[in-house]
Amino acid sequence: MASQEKIRINDNTKLLFDRAADFLKLSEEGRNLLKTPYRELTVQMPIRMDNGELKVFTGYRIQHNGSRGPYKGGIRFHPSVDIDEVRALAALMTWKTAIINIPFGGAKGGVTCDPKKLSIGELEKVSKSYMSKIDLVIGPYRDIPAPDMNTNAQVMAWMMSEYGKKHGHTLAIVTGKPVALGGSLGREEATGRGCVYIVKEACNDYGVDIKSSISVIQGFGNVGSNVARFMAEEGSRVVAVSDVQGGIYNPEGLDITALLKYRDENGSIAGFPNTTKVTNEELIELPCDILIPAALEGVIHADNAKNIKAKIVIEAANAPVSITADEILKSKNIPVIPDIIANAGGVVVSYFEWVQNLQQFTWDLDEINFKLKKRIVKGYRDVFDYSKKNNLSLRTAAFAVAIERVIEVVKLRGWG
């Protein structure tokens, strides 16, 4: 299943690019240039495990396109990471940074490992070894990594420390760091907060009153839990959420503050009082105004898209709606706000962190949230207006906006 999903991500990325490129009548040489990564690095990391065994891990850093600025993209630790997946995600970062118009290109990194099976000491060794192997191709004006799946502020702290052994103390080498080490206020909740800023805009555009709306959120990790919290603060009645153990449902609404406390104390949302247990699959089909998949890829697909009852779907996760499902939802007049803009809040605040590090100056949380809202809402409005003007889906419009911005800079720089 995992490899099929990876093929789908890769193929979907190419298909979405080609659809937008066809609309733009982009030349073949332009397509080849924008599809081909600038650099692909594969590294091997021999690690002495706690039991004395020497194990070799494989890592990747792919820099897709840096025409608009230094490469930017997260590092994920997962058993299924391979070069095809990282390549597709690096390309998506190029388009995402262009849509929200921040001065970065696109990159991605990963290590093929299962962090759940690593001790803290082993995880630190993997993190530092990975950084030591890629440090010659990154830098605060060349490529700035960040957290992604199964990596966090602590991993970024280890990587910054390792980079500093050779290059000196360099705050701006990674983003998503602990605040005590130069991380930005608001970074942890930035993806969820930015998503809800987009939800509010989409509700206005599609005639949904967010204050009287019913929301369903698939996923209750960092992004999903923050989306749930901010949606509740906006007045939406969040009736269902889920984690890896399944979902919970209460048509009268969930007390998100109490649920967050329960999750932190019990390690899961399972068993939360006054709720009905539902599977992740059942949750997707619950009646609601706003459906926000915020966990896995491909959860809305050809088999269940016809059963979606939401008025709007917001992609807080990466690629939760398949290409086929996209078409089915379109036929049902259910708009889909694509991941490439809906979950861009994290990279926006990563940009703010980078700027603060370069200036050796910090902004307060109110200023960061104000700047985040301004930046991400502008990106959404650019895509929405483009889609209406050219009669395109929001997803195709997003790619077209991004391609236009990248190809303009490529031409100005001389195509090479």
Helices and strands as residue ranges (DSSP letters): H 2-24, H 28-35, E 39-48, E 54-65, E 71-78, H 83-99, E 105-112, G 115-117, H 120-134, G 135-137, E 143-147, H 153-167, G 171-173, G 179-181, H 190-206, G 210-212, E 214-218, H 222-233, E 237-243, E 246-249, H 256-266, E 276-278, H 280-284, E 290-293, G 305-307, E 312-314, H 323-331, E 336-337, H 339-342, H 345-359, H 365-390, H 394-413
